[in-house]
């Protein structure tokens, strides 16, 4: 099983480890007892395949007919100079022999404006509304602050009221999107 990452610099590696430790400390008392770390390709593919049609459409803005290798590679291999990805993982226990990815949050820092980043998040359907998404976002927001990002944005389908409520509860401002079916989320740090 190969890790989905390229070799980051020592400074970036230390920062990413610090975010993972922060996130893990934040979730330690959670009843789902997940740990945070980078994901591996099999976990990413399994997570995407597990999503309900509605969750997949909300996250990918359309149906996911199949999980392709290029799709998995895109979500696993990150550019450590401008991206952060945190995964909530439940380690094997009992009869389950493989780790289970519960959710992932990503931040892509804009090349043209390193003070702005775009986020994306998805939590496995069975683990939604248990605080995992909140913990992932809190750690991602802290990571953005540490990287001197001043504004985090995201795009959400207007038909996704759960995500709109979630974003608003964290402090995001909800604005009209460039298209009528989209909303733009903005968090100024």
SEBA-238103 format. One line per field, with one value per atom (N, C-alpha, C): residue number from 0; atom name; z, x, y. Coordinates in steps of 0.2 Angstrom, whole numbers. Layout:
BEGIN
k NUM,...
a CA,...
pz Z,...
px X,...
py Y,...
END
This chain:
BEGIN
k 0,0,0,1,1,1,2,2,2,3,3,3,4,4,4,5,5,5,6,6,6,7,7,7,8,8,8,9,9,9,10,10,10,11,11,11,12,12,12,13,13,13,14,14,14,15,15,15,16,16,16,17,17,17,18,18,18,19,19,19,20,20,20,21,21,21,22,22,22,23,23,23,24,24,24,25,25,25,26,26,26,27,27,27,28,28,28,29,29,29,30,30,30,31,31,31,32,32,32,33,33,33,34,34,34,35,35,35,36,36,36,37,37,37,38,38,38,39,39,39,40,40,40,41,41,41,42,42,42,43,43,43,44,44,44,45,45,45,46,46,46,47,47,47,48,48,48,49,49,49,50,50,50,51,51,51,52,52,52,53,53,53,54,54,54,55,55,55,56,56,56,57,57,57,58,58,58,59,59,59,60,60,60,61,61,61,62,62,62,63,63,63,64,64,64,65,65,65,66,66,66,67,67,67,68,68,68,69,69,69,70,70,70,71,71,71,72,72,72,73,73,73,74,74,74,75,75,75,76,76,76,77,77,77,78,78,78,79,79,79,80,80,80,81,81,81,82,82,82,83,83,83,84,84,84,85,85,85,86,86,86,87,87,87,88,88,88,89,89,89,90,90,90,91,91,91,92,92,92,93,93,93,94,94,94,95,95,95,96,96,96,97,97,97,98,98,98,99,99,99,100,100,100,101,101,101,102,102,102,103,103,103,104,104,104,105,105,105,106,106,106,107,107,107,108,108,108,109,109,109,110,110,110,111,111,111,112,112,112,113,113,113,114,114,114,115,115,115,116,116,116,117,117,117,118,118,118,119,119,119,120,120,120,121,121,121,122,122,122,123,123,123,124,124,124,125,125,125,126,126,126,127,127,127,128,128,128,129,129,129,130,130,130,131,131,131,132,132,132,133,133,133,134,134,134,135,135,135,136,136,136,137,137,137,138,138,138,139,139,139,140,140,140,141,141,141,142,142,142,143,143,143,144,144,144,145,145,145,146,146,146,147,147,147,148,148,148,149,149,149,150,150,150,151,151,151,152,152,152,153,153,153,154,154,154,155,155,155,156,156,156,157,157,157,158,158,158,159,159,159,160,160,160,161,161,161,162,162,162,163,163,163,164,164,164,165,165,165,166,166,166,167,167,167,168,168,168,169,169,169,170,170,170,171,171,171,172,172,172,173,173,173,174,174,174,175,175,175,176,176,176,177,177,177,178,178,178,179,179,179,180,180,180,181,181,181,182,182,182,183,183,183,184,184,184,185,185,185,186,186,186,187,187,187,188,188,188
a N,CA,C,N,CA,C,N,CA,C,N,CA,C,N,CA,C,N,CA,C,N,CA,C,N,CA,C,N,CA,C,N,CA,C,N,CA,C,N,CA,C,N,CA,C,N,CA,C,N,CA,C,N,CA,C,N,CA,C,N,CA,C,N,CA,C,N,CA,C,N,CA,C,N,CA,C,N,CA,C,N,CA,C,N,CA,C,N,CA,C,N,CA,C,N,CA,C,N,CA,C,N,CA,C,N,CA,C,N,CA,C,N,CA,C,N,CA,C,N,CA,C,N,CA,C,N,CA,C,N,CA,C,N,CA,C,N,CA,C,N,CA,C,N,CA,C,N,CA,C,N,CA,C,N,CA,C,N,CA,C,N,CA,C,N,CA,C,N,CA,C,N,CA,C,N,CA,C,N,CA,C,N,CA,C,N,CA,C,N,CA,C,N,CA,C,N,CA,C,N,CA,C,N,CA,C,N,CA,C,N,CA,C,N,CA,C,N,CA,C,N,CA,C,N,CA,C,N,CA,C,N,CA,C,N,CA,C,N,CA,C,N,CA,C,N,CA,C,N,CA,C,N,CA,C,N,CA,C,N,CA,C,N,CA,C,N,CA,C,N,CA,C,N,CA,C,N,CA,C,N,CA,C,N,CA,C,N,CA,C,N,CA,C,N,CA,C,N,CA,C,N,CA,C,N,CA,C,N,CA,C,N,CA,C,N,CA,C,N,CA,C,N,CA,C,N,CA,C,N,CA,C,N,CA,C,N,CA,C,N,CA,C,N,CA,C,N,CA,C,N,CA,C,N,CA,C,N,CA,C,N,CA,C,N,CA,C,N,CA,C,N,CA,C,N,CA,C,N,CA,C,N,CA,C,N,CA,C,N,CA,C,N,CA,C,N,CA,C,N,CA,C,N,CA,C,N,CA,C,N,CA,C,N,CA,C,N,CA,C,N,CA,C,N,CA,C,N,CA,C,N,CA,C,N,CA,C,N,CA,C,N,CA,C,N,CA,C,N,CA,C,N,CA,C,N,CA,C,N,CA,C,N,CA,C,N,CA,C,N,CA,C,N,CA,C,N,CA,C,N,CA,C,N,CA,C,N,CA,C,N,CA,C,N,CA,C,N,CA,C,N,CA,C,N,CA,C,N,CA,C,N,CA,C,N,CA,C,N,CA,C,N,CA,C,N,CA,C,N,CA,C,N,CA,C,N,CA,C,N,CA,C,N,CA,C,N,CA,C,N,CA,C,N,CA,C,N,CA,C,N,CA,C,N,CA,C,N,CA,C,N,CA,C,N,CA,C,N,CA,C,N,CA,C,N,CA,C,N,CA,C,N,CA,C,N,CA,C,N,CA,C,N,CA,C,N,CA,C,N,CA,C,N,CA,C,N,CA,C,N,CA,C,N,CA,C,N,CA,C,N,CA,C,N,CA,C,N,CA,C,N,CA,C,N,CA,C,N,CA,C,N,CA,C,N,CA,C,N,CA,C
pz 0,0,0,-5,-6,-3,0,3,-3,-3,-9,-7,-8,-7,-11,-12,-15,-9,-10,-5,-3,2,4,7,8,11,18,22,29,33,31,34,33,27,25,29,29,32,40,43,50,51,47,47,47,41,40,46,49,55,61,61,67,66,60,59,60,58,60,67,71,78,81,79,81,80,74,73,77,78,82,89,92,99,99,94,94,94,91,90,95,99,104,108,110,115,111,104,100,101,100,101,95,90,84,84,89,90,84,79,73,74,70,70,63,63,57,54,48,44,37,33,26,24,18,16,11,10,5,-1,-7,-12,-11,-8,-7,-2,3,7,4,-1,-5,-9,-13,-18,-14,-8,-4,-2,0,3,-2,-8,-14,-16,-16,-18,-13,-7,-2,-1,-5,-4,-8,-4,-7,-14,-18,-24,-23,-17,-15,-13,-8,-6,-11,-16,-21,-26,-27,-31,-28,-21,-17,-17,-17,-16,-23,-28,-35,-40,-38,-42,-48,-47,-52,-50,-53,-51,-52,-48,-49,-51,-58,-61,-59,-59,-57,-54,-50,-47,-51,-55,-59,-56,-58,-56,-56,-62,-62,-56,-55,-49,-43,-41,-35,-34,-40,-40,-38,-41,-40,-33,-30,-23,-18,-20,-15,-16,-22,-23,-22,-17,-16,-17,-19,-19,-12,-9,-2,-1,-6,-6,-6,-9,-10,-8,-5,-3,3,7,13,13,15,15,22,25,32,31,33,33,40,41,48,46,50,48,55,54,60,58,63,62,63,60,61,68,69,75,74,78,78,71,68,62,56,56,51,51,45,44,41,39,35,38,38,40,36,39,36,36,30,30,31,36,38,35,33,30,28,23,21,20,22,21,17,12,8,8,7,6,0,-5,-11,-10,-9,-9,-16,-17,-24,-26,-32,-34,-35,-38,-40,-34,-28,-22,-16,-14,-8,-2,-1,5,4,-2,-2,-4,-1,-2,-3,-7,-8,-4,-1,3,0,2,0,6,7,12,11,13,12,18,21,26,24,25,24,27,23,25,32,34,40,46,45,50,50,46,46,52,54,60,66,66,72,75,71,73,69,65,62,57,53,48,52,58,61,64,66,68,62,56,50,48,48,46,51,58,63,62,60,59,53,48,41,42,45,46,50,55,59,54,50,45,40,38,34,37,43,47,48,49,50,43,38,31,29,33,32,26,26,22,25,22,25,23,18,16,13,16,13,9,3,0,-2,-4,-6,-10,-14,-18,-16,-15,-13,-17,-19,-22,-18,-21,-17,-14,-17,-15,-10,-7,-1,5,8,14,20,21,26,26,21,20,21,19,20,27,31,38,42,40,42,42,35,34,38,38,42,50,52,59,61,56,57,56,53,52,45,40,33,31,27,24,18,17,11,6,0,-5,-11,-16,-22,-26,-30,-34,-41,-45,-52,-56,-54,-57,-52,-54,-50,-45,-47,-43,-38,-38,-33,-28,-22,-17,-16,-15,-13,-6,-3,5,6,10,12,19,21,28,28,31,32,39,38,44,47
px 4,0,4,4,8,5,8,6,5,0,-2,1,7,11,17,19,26,30,37,41,41,38,38,45,46,52,51,57,57,52,52,48,40,39,32,30,34,33,31,35,34,28,26,19,14,14,9,8,14,13,10,12,9,1,-1,-9,-12,-9,-11,-12,-7,-7,-12,-13,-18,-25,-26,-32,-34,-29,-30,-31,-28,-29,-36,-38,-45,-51,-49,-54,-54,-49,-47,-53,-57,-63,-69,-69,-75,-77,-83,-85,-83,-82,-79,-72,-68,-61,-57,-57,-54,-47,-42,-36,-35,-31,-30,-23,-23,-17,-18,-13,-13,-17,-21,-24,-20,-22,-18,-24,-21,-26,-32,-31,-36,-42,-39,-44,-48,-45,-48,-53,-52,-56,-62,-61,-66,-71,-68,-72,-77,-74,-78,-83,-82,-87,-92,-91,-96,-101,-99,-104,-111,-116,-122,-123,-127,-128,-128,-132,-133,-127,-123,-117,-112,-111,-106,-108,-114,-116,-115,-116,-114,-107,-103,-96,-92,-95,-91,-95,-101,-106,-108,-109,-112,-111,-114,-114,-107,-105,-98,-100,-99,-101,-96,-90,-85,-79,-75,-69,-63,-60,-55,-48,-43,-36,-34,-35,-33,-37,-43,-47,-43,-42,-39,-32,-28,-21,-22,-27,-28,-29,-33,-35,-30,-25,-20,-14,-12,-5,-6,-4,-4,2,2,7,8,13,14,15,18,19,13,7,1,-5,-5,-11,-10,-15,-16,-21,-20,-26,-26,-31,-32,-37,-36,-41,-42,-48,-50,-51,-47,-47,-48,-53,-54,-50,-45,-41,-44,-42,-45,-46,-52,-54,-59,-58,-63,-62,-68,-68,-65,-66,-63,-56,-53,-46,-42,-46,-43,-45,-41,-43,-49,-53,-59,-58,-58,-58,-65,-65,-72,-73,-68,-69,-62,-62,-56,-58,-53,-54,-47,-48,-43,-43,-37,-36,-31,-33,-28,-27,-21,-19,-18,-21,-21,-13,-11,-5,-4,-9,-9,-10,-13,-14,-13,-7,-6,-9,-13,-17,-24,-25,-32,-31,-36,-36,-43,-44,-51,-51,-56,-57,-62,-62,-67,-67,-73,-73,-79,-78,-83,-82,-88,-88,-92,-90,-94,-101,-106,-113,-114,-112,-114,-110,-106,-102,-104,-108,-110,-114,-113,-117,-114,-108,-105,-99,-98,-92,-86,-85,-79,-78,-83,-82,-80,-82,-81,-73,-71,-64,-59,-61,-57,-56,-62,-62,-58,-59,-55,-48,-45,-38,-36,-40,-39,-38,-43,-43,-36,-34,-28,-22,-22,-17,-16,-22,-22,-19,-21,-18,-11,-8,-1,2,-1,2,0,-2,-4,-9,-14,-19,-24,-27,-31,-39,-40,-47,-47,-52,-54,-61,-61,-67,-69,-75,-77,-84,-86,-92,-96,-103,-107,-114,-117,-123,-128,-132,-138,-143,-143,-147,-144,-139,-136,-137,-142,-144,-139,-138,-134,-127,-124,-117,-117,-123,-123,-124,-128,-129,-122,-119,-112,-107,-107,-102,-104,-110,-112,-111,-111,-110,-102,-98,-91,-89,-93,-92,-91,-92,-92,-98,-97,-102,-104,-111,-114,-116,-113,-114,-117,-120,-122,-116,-117,-111,-111,-107,-106,-112,-115,-120,-126,-132,-138,-138,-136,-136,-130,-126,-120,-120,-117,-116,-109,-106,-99,-99,-94,-93,-86,-86,-81,-79,-73,-71,-65,-66,-60,-56,-50,-46,-43
py -6,0,6,10,16,22,27,33,38,42,46,53,54,60,60,66,67,70,70,72,79,81,88,91,97,100,98,99,97,102,108,113,112,110,109,102,97,91,92,96,98,101,106,109,104,100,95,91,88,84,88,94,98,99,100,100,93,88,81,80,82,81,86,92,96,93,91,88,82,78,72,73,78,81,83,87,90,84,79,74,68,68,63,61,66,64,63,63,62,54,53,46,42,45,40,39,42,40,39,44,44,47,45,49,53,58,61,60,59,57,58,57,57,51,51,45,41,35,31,29,28,27,22,17,12,15,19,22,28,31,37,34,29,25,23,19,16,22,27,33,36,37,40,35,29,24,23,24,24,29,35,41,39,42,41,46,44,49,56,58,65,68,64,67,67,63,63,69,70,76,83,83,89,90,85,86,87,84,84,88,91,95,91,84,80,73,68,61,58,53,50,43,42,35,30,32,27,31,27,30,28,33,31,32,29,30,37,41,48,52,50,54,52,46,44,48,47,51,58,61,69,70,66,67,65,61,58,62,64,67,75,78,85,88,95,99,102,100,102,110,113,120,124,121,125,121,115,112,108,107,104,99,93,88,84,84,81,76,70,64,62,61,57,50,46,39,35,30,25,19,18,12,5,0,-7,-9,-12,-14,-20,-25,-30,-34,-35,-39,-35,-28,-24,-24,-26,-27,-21,-16,-11,-4,1,8,10,14,17,25,28,35,38,42,45,51,55,62,64,69,73,80,85,92,94,98,100,108,111,118,119,122,124,131,133,140,143,148,151,153,151,153,160,164,171,175,172,176,171,171,166,168,173,175,172,169,166,158,155,147,145,140,137,130,129,123,118,112,107,102,99,94,89,83,78,73,71,66,60,54,48,49,47,48,45,40,37,41,45,49,56,58,65,67,73,76,73,71,69,73,78,83,82,77,75,81,83,89,95,97,102,102,96,95,96,93,94,101,105,112,116,115,119,118,112,110,114,113,116,124,127,134,136,132,134,133,128,127,133,136,141,148,149,154,154,148,147,148,147,148,156,160,167,168,163,164,169,174,179,177,173,172,165,161,154,155,152,152,145,144,137,138,133,134,128,129,124,125,119,119,122,127,130,125,119,113,109,111,108,112,112,116,113,107,105,108,108,111,119,122,129,131,127,128,126,121,119,125,128,133,139,141,147,146,140,139,140,139,140,147,151,158,160,156,158,162,167,171,168,168,164,170,169,174,171,175,172,169,164,161,164,162,165,162,156,153,152,153,153,147,141,135,134,139,139,145,144,149,149,155,156,157,153,153,157,162,166,166,165,166,170,176,180,179,177,175,181
END
